Amino acid sequence: MKKFIKIEELGQFLLSIVLFSQLDFKWWLFPALLLLPDLSMLGYLINTKTGALMYNLFHHKMLAVILFSFGLYFNIPILMLSGVILFGHSAMDRVFGYGLKYADDFKHTHLGWIGRN
């Protein structure tokens, strides 16, 4: 089952590339911004609960869909870009097994424990 989920997430990552290609931004911006959502991990400097909350907010695909949709509806390219980057980053993370975090430990995710078989 995990392989099917990873394939699905890979498809979503590819979708983010296709969506980005429809925006009027330079191609180098996609890889340059792709890891930006990981700045949300700075919340872990406070504690695991704050870290998980911040991480999950910026790695939740619904936020990405909302930002992209608002950007599309109101013709605000930077919102569309933000949505695409958040969506692509979240999908990429999940391909590598990094899921949404539980508040007890950074390595405890909705996909299981990071680094455990």
N, C-alpha and C positions, 0 to 999 in steps of 0.2 A: 504494500500500500504506500509506503514512504516514497518509492520510486515514482508512482503515479502522481503523488503530490508534487514532487520535485519537477516532473515534466510539466505539470499544470502551471507551476510557478515560473518555469522557464518560458512557457508560452506567454504569460503575463508580462515578463520582462521584455520579451520581443515585441509585444504590443506597445509597451512604453517607448521603445525605439521608433516604432511606426508612428505613434502619436507625436513624438518629438519631431520627426521628419516633416510633419505637416505644419509645424510652427515656424515662424520667421526668425529663428535664432541660428547663430553660427554652430556648426557641428561640435566644435571643441567644448562648448558649454555643457553638453550632456555628460561626458566623462569628468569634467572639472567639478560639476555640482553633485554628481552621483553619490558621493560619500558624505555630503553635507548633513543629511539627517542624523548621522552618527554623533554629531555634536550634542544631541539630546542625552547622550550617556553621561554628560557632565553632571546631571542630576544625582548620579551615584556618589559624587563627592560629598553630598549632603547626607544621604542615607539610602538604603535599598528601596524603601517605599517611594521616596521622591524620584529616585532613579528609574524605577519601573514605570511610574506614572508618566514621567517625561518621555522615556523611551517609547512606551506604548502609544502615546499621543502622536508622536512623529513617525511611527511605523505602522499606524493603522490605515489600511487601504481606504476606509470610508472617508477619512479626512482628505486623502488624495483625490478621491472621486468628487467630493464636495467642492474642493478648490478648483479642480479642472472644470467642473460644471458651471460654477459661478463665473469663472473666467470666460468660458465659451458663451454663456448667456449674455453677459454684460460686455463682451469683447475686451477683456483685460488680459493681454498676452502673458504678463508676469504671473497671474494666477493660474493660467493654463500650464505654464512652465513649471510652477511649483507643484501642481498636482501630478504632472508627468514624472517629475523627479522623485517625489515621495512614493508614487506607485511603483516606479521602476526599482527604486532602492529597496522597498519592502519585499518585492518579488525576488530580487536578487538575494537578499538576506535569507529568505526562506528556501531558496535553492540550496544554500549552504547549511541549512539546518538551524538558522537563528530565527526563533519565533518571538512572539510577544512574551514579555517577562512577567513572572510572578514576583510579588514583593519580598519574598524570603531570600532570594539569591539570584544574582545576575545570570547564572548558568541554568536556572530553572525556567523553561519556556513552555508555551502551549504545545510545542512539538516534542517535548521531552527535555531531558537534561543534555546540555551541550557537552560533548566530549565523552559521553557514555554510550555504550552499544545497546 
